[in-house]
Amino acid sequence: MNSYGFIRAAAASPKLKVADPEYNIKEITKLIRASSSEEAAVIVFPELCMTGYTCGDLFGQKLLLDKSLDCLAALLKNTADTSVMALIGMPLLVEQKLYNCAVVIQHGEVLGVVPKIYPANYKEFYENRWFSSGQAISKKAVEISLLGHSAPFGSLIFKCAEQYALGVEICEDLWTVIPPSSYMVLNGANIIANLSASNELVSKSDYRRQLVVQQSARCLSGYIYASSGVHESTTDIVFGGDCIIAENGNLLKVSERFNRENSIIYSEIDIERLISERQVNRTYADNCVFDGDCRQYRTVNVLSQKPIKIKKGSFYRTIHPHPFVPENPLTRDERCAEIFNIQVAGLAKRIEHTGLKYAVIGVSGGLDSTLALLASAKTFKILNIPLKNILAVTMPGFGTTDTTYANAVRLMKSLKVKINEINIEPACLQHFSDIGQDAKKHDTTFENVQARERTQILMDMANKVNGLVVGTGDLSELALGWATYNGDHMSMYGVNCGIPKTLVKFLVKWVADNVVGDNIRVVLDEILNTPISPELLPPDSSGKIQQKTEEVVGPYELHDFFLYYAIRHGMAPQKILVLAELAFDGRYSGREIKKWLKVFYERFFSQQYKRSCLPDGPKVGTVSLSPRGDWRMPSDAEASLWLKQLAQK
């Protein structure tokens, strides 16, 4: 069974009774068994969950400490038949000092013990009253006697073969200027577990979640966080049982707070993805060299665990079908505003630098040219250049339909740019005659002649007015090579080059709703409802678009999904296929997805030569195919390795 680098993590906040370890381990045992049945590799419990965090001066009672050890022994016995690694919070007396510890257990054995480095000691917290800091021990790893056996104690990293390496910090450790987890990841940890007792205050939960998510981003790691719940003492403060699982800046799962029953959440953490991030991010490697030796960590081996099944119904992590498009409407609007501003700022700088006062842009009535024209219009407004200096050119040809032509003209009129119309059919027919091409033979030459004729017109018009040709091609087209070499592939500045097709329509919709007036909004709504097409082949008998791009190369939502995971995360074809089947379940069959994934790899490799000579254009997201920046690939690389692996699935 192939888990493709995923491990399942659990964070739990159990019911408890303050100062009653016997009751508490019963609830902890239930949750360990539940997580084991769900094939979790790791389950994290709250800080001091064995006794309760709010025992106060009862931590000085020998009876409570002894009972905690007895209950730990019972817990080991009760969970000996489970393979899940559990992290239990409890007080532990070591060399006559009391430490707030995470005891890590698996298969009925103690793997190691990690003390809290920074006991909280301000405002409502006064842990120094009872607990010693693990700071001195953090610089070494020692052995202690625990329940009659030797156990590692101090700075530990728990490693499970090639699956994962886990570091441990406790509550306040995360809230410090430099959390211990920052050093752990420089010593190889790719998951951090945090046993916490974080009380609830107004808006604190938002800050806490941001803290966890941001630390996972800085550390390029997974982060499993579990905090004490409502059954702690409420003498002065209340706990909500906040449980969080994050990965590299992404919030994967969060619990419902103030739950009065046992609470547990699950999600899968993608270890392969984290390794890929660290491999690409060279600053991580530099940090390891410069700062990784500040603390000494001992590696503790974890027994191997059964790979999880990746299939619908047993996979907790949500795989979004449109990774470039935020699901939350407010976030999506913010993203669109930022991208549009990046486009405008990029084009504005180029126009200012060149001193040009004119822009030339081909307008087809489709989404890409519409977005490019909208960005150009906004640019000219902020530069105080008359909109009439934008030469918008519609160039009807053999495949132009009445709908797209009408949309193009209406858009140009409503934006008050200078309208130019040049029918390319006579020039193309002359060119067909010159090169001996049968005009009735609708092959690649037939299509590319039109694309290059349009580009020649735009370039020559730009020369005529001393202007700049604004390109319209998008990121998805660049990935697939869905452009004519030295045709629509070429411009003087490509404002859409970093924007995937699935995001283009949301950008146009955002501009319609937030930037332009009602008269333009009506036109944009019409364009949004038009099928995607290069319109290089004649329309059907009813005058409708016959050449629909997605029927030829496949659905753009699939290709954008493939592009994101192949380039952003370096995933192999089989893993992308598995994730796509989860994301598009009910929309495309596994056979359809595999078919189009094969097309993606064939085209992505074979069309690299077009990307090797791209015009300048702004990067707007984490995926870019610029040969000068993010993507440097030989034009003659073989796709066979990727295609063979896909064929084996």
C-alpha positions in Angstrom: 0.0 0.0 0.0 1.3 3.4 -1.0 0.5 6.3 1.3 2.3 8.8 -1.0 4.1 10.5 1.9 0.9 11.1 4.0 0.7 10.3 7.7 -2.5 10.8 9.7 -2.2 13.0 12.8 -4.7 13.4 15.6 -5.1 16.2 18.2 -7.3 15.5 21.2 -8.7 17.3 24.2 -10.2 14.7 26.7 -12.7 15.1 29.4 -10.9 15.2 32.8 -11.2 15.7 36.5 -8.7 17.9 38.2 -6.2 15.9 40.3 -7.8 12.6 39.3 -5.3 10.7 37.1 -7.2 7.5 37.4 -10.3 9.0 35.7 -8.2 10.9 33.2 -6.3 7.9 31.8 -9.6 6.2 31.1 -10.6 9.0 28.8 -7.1 9.2 27.3 -7.1 5.5 26.6 -10.4 5.8 24.8 -9.0 8.5 22.5 -5.8 6.6 21.9 -7.8 3.5 20.8 -10.0 5.7 18.7 -7.0 7.2 16.9 -5.5 3.8 16.4 -8.6 2.5 14.7 -8.4 5.5 12.4 -4.7 4.5 11.6 -3.3 7.7 13.1 0.5 7.7 13.4 0.5 10.4 16.1 -1.9 11.7 18.7 -1.2 14.7 20.8 -2.9 15.4 24.1 -2.9 18.7 26.2 -0.4 19.9 28.6 -0.5 18.1 32.0 -3.6 16.1 30.9 -2.7 13.3 33.2 -3.5 15.4 36.3 -5.2 18.5 34.9 -3.2 21.8 34.3 -5.1 23.6 37.1 -4.0 21.6 40.1 -2.1 24.5 41.6 -0.2 23.8 44.8 -1.5 20.2 44.6 1.5 19.7 42.2 3.6 19.7 45.4 1.7 16.6 46.8 3.7 13.4 46.6 0.5 11.4 46.4 -0.6 13.1 43.2 2.8 12.7 41.6 3.0 9.0 42.6 -0.5 8.3 41.4 0.4 9.9 38.0 3.3 7.4 37.6 1.0 4.5 38.5 -1.6 5.7 36.0 1.2 6.1 33.3 2.1 2.5 33.9 -1.6 1.5 33.5 -1.9 3.6 30.4 1.1 1.8 28.9 -0.4 -1.6 29.6 -3.8 -0.6 28.3 -2.4 0.7 24.9 0.4 -1.8 24.4 -1.5 -3.3 21.4 -1.6 0.0 19.5 1.0 1.4 17.2 0.0 5.1 17.4 2.6 7.3 19.1 0.9 9.2 21.9 2.1 12.4 23.6 0.9 12.7 27.2 1.3 15.7 29.4 2.2 15.0 33.0 4.3 16.3 35.9 7.5 14.4 36.4 10.0 14.6 39.3 13.6 14.3 38.0 16.6 14.7 40.4 14.4 16.4 42.9 13.1 19.0 40.4 9.6 18.9 39.1 9.2 19.3 35.3 6.2 19.9 33.1 6.7 17.1 30.6 5.5 15.5 27.4 5.8 11.7 27.8 6.0 10.0 24.4 4.7 6.4 24.4 4.1 3.7 21.8 3.4 0.0 22.0 3.3 0.1 25.7 6.7 1.6 26.1 8.0 5.1 27.0 10.0 6.3 24.0 11.2 9.5 25.7 10.4 12.5 27.8 10.6 16.2 26.8 10.4 18.9 29.5 8.9 22.3 29.0 11.6 24.9 28.2 9.7 28.1 29.1 7.2 27.8 32.0 4.7 30.6 31.7 5.0 33.0 34.6 3.1 36.2 34.0 -0.4 37.6 34.5 -2.7 34.5 35.1 0.2 32.1 34.8 2.7 31.3 37.6 4.2 27.9 36.6 7.6 28.7 38.1 5.9 28.3 41.5 6.0 24.5 40.9 8.0 23.7 37.8 11.6 24.0 36.8 12.6 25.0 33.3 14.0 22.4 30.9 16.4 25.0 29.5 19.6 23.5 31.0 18.6 20.0 29.9 17.7 21.3 26.4 21.5 21.5 25.6 21.9 17.8 26.2 20.0 14.6 26.3 20.2 12.4 29.4 18.7 9.1 30.6 16.3 8.9 33.5 14.8 6.0 35.3 11.0 5.8 34.7 8.9 3.0 35.9 11.9 0.8 36.3 13.2 1.4 32.8 15.7 3.8 31.2 14.2 6.6 29.1 15.7 9.5 27.1 15.1 12.9 28.7 15.7 16.3 27.2 16.0 17.6 23.6 14.6 14.7 21.5 13.4 14.1 18.0 11.3 11.1 17.4 12.0 9.5 14.0 9.9 6.9 12.3 12.1 5.4 9.5 11.6 7.5 6.4 8.1 8.6 7.3 8.5 11.5 9.6 10.6 13.1 12.4 8.7 14.8 15.3 9.8 17.5 17.7 7.9 18.4 20.9 7.3 21.8 22.5 4.9 22.7 25.3 2.4 25.6 25.2 4.4 28.7 26.2 7.4 27.4 24.2 5.6 28.4 21.0 4.8 32.0 22.3 8.5 32.9 22.8 10.7 35.0 20.5 12.5 32.0 19.2 10.4 28.9 19.9 12.3 25.6 20.5 10.5 24.2 17.4 12.6 26.6 15.2 15.7 24.7 16.3 14.0 21.3 16.1 13.3 21.7 12.4 16.9 22.8 11.7 17.8 19.4 13.2 15.5 17.4 10.9 12.1 17.5 12.6 9.3 17.9 10.0 6.4 17.7 12.4 6.0 19.7 15.6 3.7 18.6 18.4 2.5 21.1 21.0 0.9 20.0 24.3 -0.8 23.1 25.5 -3.0 24.6 28.2 -4.1 27.9 26.6 -7.0 29.6 28.3 -9.7 31.5 26.4 -9.9 35.3 26.1 -11.7 37.5 23.7 -10.1 37.0 20.2 -7.3 34.8 21.7 -8.3 31.8 19.6 -7.8 33.8 16.4 -4.3 34.8 17.5 -3.5 31.3 18.7 -4.5 29.7 15.4 -2.5 32.3 13.5 0.5 31.6 15.7 0.3 27.8 15.0 -0.2 28.3 11.2 2.6 30.9 10.9 5.1 28.7 12.9 4.3 25.8 10.6 5.0 28.1 7.6 8.3 29.4 9.1 9.4 25.9 10.0 8.2 24.3 6.7 6.6 21.7 8.9 3.5 20.1 10.1 2.1 21.3 13.4 -0.2 19.4 15.8 -1.6 21.4 18.7 -3.8 20.2 21.5 -5.0 22.4 24.4 -6.9 21.7 27.6 -10.7 21.8 27.6 -13.6 23.0 29.7 -13.2 20.5 32.5 -10.2 22.2 33.9 -10.8 24.3 37.0 -12.7 27.5 36.2 -11.7 29.3 39.5 -10.2 32.2 37.5 -9.9 31.1 33.9 -11.7 29.0 31.3 -10.1 26.6 28.7 -11.8 25.8 25.4 -10.0 22.6 24.2 -8.7 24.2 21.0 -7.1 21.6 18.7 -5.3 22.6 15.5 -3.5 20.8 12.8 -1.5 22.9 10.3 1.0 22.3 7.5 3.4 24.9 6.0 1.1 27.8 6.6 -2.1 26.0 5.8 -4.8 25.3 8.4 -5.8 21.7 7.8 -8.2 21.1 10.6 -9.5 22.9 13.7 -11.8 21.7 16.5 -15.0 23.2 17.8 -14.1 24.8 21.1 -16.0 24.4 24.4 -16.9 20.8 23.7 -18.0 19.0 26.9 -17.2 15.6 25.6 -14.0 14.0 24.4 -12.8 16.0 21.4 -10.5 14.7 18.6 -9.6 15.9 15.2 -7.7 14.2 12.4 -5.9 15.3 9.2 -3.2 14.0 7.0 0.2 15.7 6.9 2.1 15.4 3.6 5.7 14.7 4.5 6.8 14.4 0.9 5.4 17.9 0.3 7.4 19.3 3.3 10.6 17.7 2.1 10.0 19.2 -1.4 9.5 22.6 0.2 12.7 22.4 2.1 14.6 21.1 -0.9 13.5 24.1 -3.0 13.9 26.7 -0.2 17.6 27.1 -0.1 17.3 29.5 2.9 16.3 26.5 5.0 19.5 24.7 4.1 21.5 27.8 5.0 19.7 28.1 8.3 20.7 24.5 9.1 24.3 25.2 8.5 24.4 28.5 10.5 22.0 27.8 13.3 21.3 24.1 13.4 24.1 23.3 16.0 22.8 25.7 18.7 21.2 22.8 20.5 22.0 19.1 20.6 19.1 16.8 19.8 19.1 13.1 20.3 17.1 10.9 17.8 14.7 8.4 19.2 13.5 5.7 16.8 9.8 5.1 16.5 8.5 1.7 15.5 7.2 1.6 11.9 3.5 2.1 11.4 1.0 0.8 8.9 0.6 3.1 5.8 -2.8 4.8 5.6 -5.3 4.2 2.8 -5.9 7.2 0.5 -9.5 6.9 -0.7 -12.8 8.8 -0.4 -14.4 8.2 2.9 -11.2 7.5 4.8 -9.2 10.6 4.0 -9.7 13.5 6.4 -7.7 16.1 4.5 -9.7 18.3 2.1 -8.2 18.4 -1.4 -9.6 21.5 -3.1 -10.2 21.1 -6.8 -9.1 24.7 -7.5 -5.9 25.3 -5.6 -5.3 28.7 -7.2 -8.7 30.0 -6.2 -9.5 30.7 -2.5 -12.8 29.1 -1.5 -13.8 31.9 0.9 -15.4 34.7 -1.1 -13.8 37.5 1.0 -10.4 36.0 0.7 -11.0 35.5 -3.0 -11.9 39.2 -3.4 -8.8 40.2 -1.6 -6.7 37.9 -3.7 -8.2 39.3 -6.9 -7.6 42.9 -5.8 -4.0 42.1 -5.1 -3.4 40.3 -8.4 -5.0 43.1 -10.4 -2.8 45.6 -8.6 0.3 43.6 -9.4 -0.7 43.5 -13.1 -1.2 47.2 -13.2 1.9 48.0 -11.2 4.0 45.8 -13.5 2.7 47.4 -16.7 2.9 50.9 -15.3 6.6 50.5 -14.5 7.3 49.2 -18.0 5.4 52.1 -19.6 7.1 54.7 -17.4 10.5 53.2 -18.0 10.2 53.1 -21.8 8.6 56.5 -22.0 5.9 55.2 -24.3 2.5 56.7 -24.4 0.6 54.1 -26.4 -0.4 50.5 -25.8 -1.6 48.1 -28.5 -3.7 45.1 -27.5 -5.6 42.5 -29.5 -9.2 42.1 -28.3 -11.0 38.9 -29.2 -14.0 39.0 -26.9 -12.6 36.2 -24.7 -11.6 36.2 -21.1 -7.8 36.6 -21.4 -7.8 39.6 -23.8 -10.6 41.1 -21.7 -8.5 40.9 -18.5 -5.5 42.3 -20.3 -7.5 45.2 -21.6 -9.0 46.0 -18.2 -5.5 46.0 -16.6 -4.3 48.3 -19.4 -7.1 50.7 -18.9 -6.5 50.9 -15.2 -2.8 51.4 -15.8 -3.4 54.3 -18.1 -5.8 55.9 -15.6 -3.3 55.9 -12.8 -0.5 57.2 -15.2 -2.9 59.9 -16.3 -2.5 58.9 -20.0 -5.7 59.2 -22.1 -7.5 56.0 -22.7 -7.6 56.8 -26.4 -3.9 56.0 -26.4 -4.9 52.4 -25.9 -5.2 51.0 -29.4 -7.6 48.1 -29.0 -7.7 46.0 -32.1 -10.3 43.4 -33.0 -9.2 41.2 -35.9 -12.0 38.9 -37.1 -11.0 35.9 -39.0 -12.3 32.5 -40.2 -13.4 31.4 -36.8 -14.8 34.6 -35.3 -18.4 34.3 -34.2 -21.0 37.1 -34.0 -21.0 36.7 -30.2 -17.3 37.2 -29.5 -17.1 40.0 -32.1 -20.0 41.8 -30.6 -18.6 41.4 -27.1 -15.2 42.7 -28.2 -16.7 45.8 -29.8 -19.0 46.6 -26.9 -16.1 46.2 -24.4 -13.9 48.6 -26.4 -16.7 51.1 -26.7 -17.6 51.0 -23.0 -14.0 51.4 -21.9 -13.6 54.4 -24.3 -10.4 53.1 -25.9 -9.5 53.7 -29.5 -11.2 51.0 -31.6 -9.5 49.4 -34.5 -10.9 46.7 -36.7 -8.8 44.8 -39.3 -10.3 41.7 -41.0 -7.4 39.2 -41.3 -9.0 36.9 -43.9 -7.7 38.7 -47.0 -4.1 38.8 -45.7 -4.3 35.1 -44.6 -5.7 34.0 -48.0 -2.9 35.9 -49.7 -0.4 34.2 -47.4 -2.0 30.7 -48.1 -1.5 31.4 -51.8 2.1 32.5 -51.3 3.1 29.4 -49.4 0.9 27.0 -51.4 -1.5 26.2 -48.5 -5.0 24.9 -49.4 -7.4 27.3 -47.6 -9.9 24.5 -47.2 -7.4 22.4 -45.3 -8.0 23.3 -41.7 -4.8 22.1 -40.2 -2.1 23.6 -37.9 -0.8 25.8 -40.7 -4.3 27.2 -41.2 -4.6 28.1 -37.6 -1.1 29.4 -37.0 -1.2 31.7 -40.1 -4.1 33.5 -38.4 -2.4 33.8 -35.0 0.9 35.1 -36.6 -1.0 37.5 -38.8 -2.7 39.0 -35.8 0.6 39.3 -33.9 2.3 41.0 -36.9 -0.5 43.5 -37.1 -0.2 44.4 -33.4 3.6 44.7 -33.6 3.5 46.9 -36.7 0.8 49.1 -35.2 2.9 49.5 -32.1 5.9 50.5 -34.2 3.7 53.0 -36.1 2.6 54.8 -32.9 5.7 54.1 -30.9 3.7 51.9 -28.5 3.9 48.7 -26.5 2.1 45.4 -27.4 0.4 44.0 -24.3 0.2 40.2 -24.3 -2.9 38.3 -23.3 -1.7 34.7 -22.8 -2.2 33.1 -19.3 -0.3 30.7 -17.2 -2.4 27.7 -18.1 -1.8 28.2 -21.8 1.9 28.6 -21.2 1.9 25.2 -19.3 0.2 23.4 -22.1 1.9 25.4 -24.9 -1.6 26.4 -26.1 -0.2 29.3 -28.1 1.2 29.8 -31.6 5.0 30.1 -31.5 5.9 33.7 -32.4 2.1 34.3 -32.7 0.0 35.0 -29.7 2.9 33.6 -27.8 4.8 36.8 -28.4 4.2 40.4 -27.1 6.2 43.2 -25.5 4.8 42.7 -21.9 2.5 39.8 -20.8 0.3 41.0 -18.0 -1.5 37.7 -17.7 1.5 35.4 -17.7 1.3 34.5 -14.0 -2.5 33.9 -13.9 -4.0 30.4 -14.3 -7.2 30.1 -16.4 -9.3 29.1 -13.4 -8.5 32.4 -11.7 -8.9 34.6 -14.8 -12.7 34.4 -14.8 -12.8 35.3 -11.1 -10.5 38.3 -11.8 -12.8 39.5 -14.6 -15.8 39.0 -12.3 -14.1 40.9 -9.5 -13.3 43.8 -11.8 -16.9 43.8 -13.0 -18.2 44.1 -9.4 -15.6 46.4 -7.9 -13.8 48.5 -10.5 -16.0 49.4 -13.5 -19.4 50.9 -14.0 -22.7 49.2 -14.8 -22.4 49.6 -18.6 -19.1 47.7 -18.6 -20.4 45.1 -16.1 -23.1 44.0 -18.5 -20.5 43.3 -21.2 -18.2 41.5 -18.8 -21.0 39.2 -17.7 -21.6 38.2 -21.4 -17.9 37.5 -21.9 -17.8 35.4 -18.7 -20.5 33.1 -20.2 -18.7 32.6 -23.5 -16.9 29.2 -24.1 -13.1 29.3 -24.2 -11.8 29.1 -27.8 -9.0 30.5 -30.0 -11.5 30.8 -32.8 -9.1 29.7 -35.5 -11.5 27.2 -37.1 -14.8 28.2 -38.8 -18.0 28.3 -36.6 -20.6 25.5 -36.9 -23.6 25.7 -39.2 -25.5 27.8 -36.6 -22.7 30.3 -36.3 -21.7 29.1 -32.8 -18.1 28.4 -31.7 -17.0 25.0 -33.0 -13.4 24.9 -31.7 -13.7 24.6 -28.0 -10.3 24.5 -26.3 -11.3 22.2 -23.4 -12.6 19.6 -25.8 -9.2 19.5 -27.4 -6.7 19.7 -24.5 -9.0 18.9 -21.6 -10.7 20.8 -18.8 -8.6 23.8 -17.6 -9.7 23.1 -14.0 -7.9 19.7 -14.3 -4.8 21.1 -15.9 -4.5 23.9 -13.3 -4.8 21.3 -10.6 -2.1 19.2 -12.3 0.1 22.3 -12.8 -0.2 23.4 -9.2 0.8 20.0 -7.7 3.4 19.1 -10.3 5.3 22.5 -10.2 4.5 24.0 -6.8 5.1 20.8 -4.9 7.1 18.6 -7.3 4.6 15.7 -6.9 4.9 12.6 -9.1 2.1 11.7 -11.5 0.6 8.8 -9.5 0.2 11.0 -6.4 -1.4 13.8 -8.5 -3.8 11.3 -10.0 -4.8 10.0 -6.5 -5.4 13.5 -5.2 -7.3 14.6 -8.3 -9.6 11.6 -7.9 -10.4 12.8 -4.4 -10.8 16.5 -5.4 -12.9 15.8 -8.5 -14.9 12.9 -7.2 -18.3 12.8 -8.9 -17.2 15.3 -11.6 -14.7 13.2 -13.6 -14.0 9.5 -13.6 -10.5 8.2 -12.7 -10.1 7.2 -16.4 -10.9 10.8 -17.6 -8.5 12.3 -15.1 -5.7 9.9 -16.1 -6.3 10.7 -19.8 -5.9 14.4 -19.3 -3.0 14.0 -16.9 -1.2 12.2 -19.7 -2.0 15.0 -22.0 -0.7 17.5 -19.5 2.7 15.8 -19.2 3.1 15.3 -22.9 2.3 18.9 -23.7 4.2 20.4 -20.7 7.5 18.7 -21.8 7.1 19.1 -25.5 6.1 22.8 -25.3 8.9 24.0 -23.1 10.7 25.7 -26.0 7.9 28.2 -26.1 8.4 29.1 -22.4 12.1 29.4 -22.9 11.7 32.7 -24.8 8.8 34.3 -23.0 8.2 38.0 -23.0 8.6 39.8 -19.6 5.6 39.7 -17.3 4.7 39.9 -13.6 4.8 36.9 -11.3 1.6 37.0 -9.2 1.6 33.7 -7.3 3.7 30.8 -6.1 3.7 29.1 -9.5 5.5 30.8 -12.3 6.9 29.5 -15.6 9.3 32.3 -16.4 12.6 31.0 -17.7 14.3 33.9 -16.0 12.9 33.1 -12.6 11.0 30.1 -11.2 11.2 27.6 -14.0 14.4 26.7 -15.8 13.9 23.5 -17.8 15.7 22.3 -21.0 13.5 22.4 -24.1 14.6 18.9 -25.1 13.9 17.0 -21.8 12.2 13.6 -22.0 8.7 13.0 -20.5 9.1 9.2 -20.6 9.9 8.8 -16.8 6.7 10.6 -15.8 4.5 9.0 -18.4 5.8 5.5 -17.5 5.0 6.1 -13.8 1.5 7.3 -14.7 0.9 4.3 -16.9 1.7 2.0 -14.0 -1.2 3.4 -11.9 
